[in-house]
Amino acid sequence: MNRVLDRAFTFFRVALAEMVAYRAEMLIWVLSATMPLVMLAIWDAAVADGPVRGWGQVEVTRYFAVNLVVRHLTAAWVIWELNHLIRTGGLSTWLLRPIHPGWWSITETLAAWPMRLVILAPLVLGLILWRPELIFWPELANLFAFPLSVLLALWLMWSVQASFALLAFWIDQSMGFFSAWVALWGLLSGYLIPNALLPLSLGEAARWSPFYATLGAPVELLLGEAPIATTLLLQLAWSMLSFLLLGVLWRRGLRRYGASGA
Amino acid sequence: MGLMQYRANFLLQFGVGLSSAVGVLLPMVFVWQTNPVIGGFTLREAMLVSAFFLLLGGILGTVVEPNLGATVDAVRTGTFDHILLKPVDAQLLCSVRQVDPSRLWEVVTGVLVGGWALAGLPPPTPAQILAATLMFGSGMAAMYGLWVVVISLSFWFVRVDNLRFLLGAVVDTGRWPVTIYRGWLRTTVTVLVPVALVTSYPAMALLGRLELQAALGAVAVGLGALLVSRGVWRAALRHYSSASS
């Protein structure tokens, strides 16, 4: 056990050093994903004439401030790297190592957190200065459920992305399918439109979708708008399901993998 | 036309184009459903903005982005020398070398959405159509200039991929009517990355809401961007140390 922890710690240190080394790139990545701020501007204008379904300007600001943070804590980019590795054959090097390549990717994803939080802090602070009413105190139970929900969302996001990347074993240009997922995700996850503001039945139905489990779920949990147990269970179910799918794709894909040296 | 050879992939790209159009239009429908007039735009009027946004995305994706990528690669690998050796202006050659026809789908949707939006609005006068064309042209000139500057940066900093992502993210804000934005966000999308000139301004011209002052400003930004980008490009060329010398 001790040795495992030791290795995990070393992995994390190396990944963290890499994040710090590429800090300028990280800054640009974070700034490229500030869509929640744009959506905040849109919804702020939409509810300017009066609250919609109980959502006023304060609620909108609060929602998208949390949305921004969750978006970055659940960000994965394994699809780009894995897809590239499979198509160029670079995966072979990774397969030779004594440790499953997935571990490195997971460590790397988690190691981005400190850097992202440092870059996000001034953005969130700016929002608070702009509209101090957005500060709120979540219930203790929600506060404890939130990190768990974020981790589950990240797990789901990571395994969905990895699954799409593995399609590269069979299809040359597999990224196209991912674009379709992203388009649906933007609509149903709560990223662009809070589920409460979607057309009513659609918003309700979307709350059961994997899209919602990757973003809307943790956001609404912290805001106290989602039932804790049901939401966490739903996220757990989707995470395990996609992880199983990932495992099947990985085993079948490796058998097809035909890069030099494999 | 290399992409046409891979028919299955072409069909896939077609589907991707469709999903990206849906991804632009549906959020707009859902947002306007909660309030009929946002930032002074009704849904139909806002759809006019997104029609221009789809046109912009289609043109950028078909002509500008592929060439940008090819040029950045050429600078990194040193094959840029081949371009310089040809007797045609290098900037022109770099701008028209490659075309990605799969993104033309967005141009088609843009035209369809624009037609649908205009059908339910009072018909624009010839002067308004002229103004809208002029706005779209100036805006495109400004966007093209910006892309040339990004290419030029790759002569100094080899890796500009991330910069392209950032630019893409800012361009994405152009799908909403500019009147919604306030403060620094508005300055960003009209002056810094003038995407509003391509999307909102032509729509406002067609709706008869564009003030002369703003229109003249847009033309000035377009011309200015062309001149500045030409200057940056030439400075970049002087800085380029080829792979062979």
Interface residues (C-beta under 8 A of the other chain):
Chain A: E25 I28 W29 L31 S32 A33 T34 M35 L37 V38 A41 I42 W43 A45 A46 V47 D49 V52 R53 D172 Q173 G176 F177 S179 A180 V182 A183 L184 G186 L187 L192 I193 L197 L198 P199
Chain B: Y6 N9 L12 Q13 G15 V16 S19 S20 V22 G23 L26 P27 F30 V31 W32 Q33 T34 N35 I38 G39 N162 L163 F165 L166 G168 A169 D172 T173 W176 I180 Y181 R182 L185
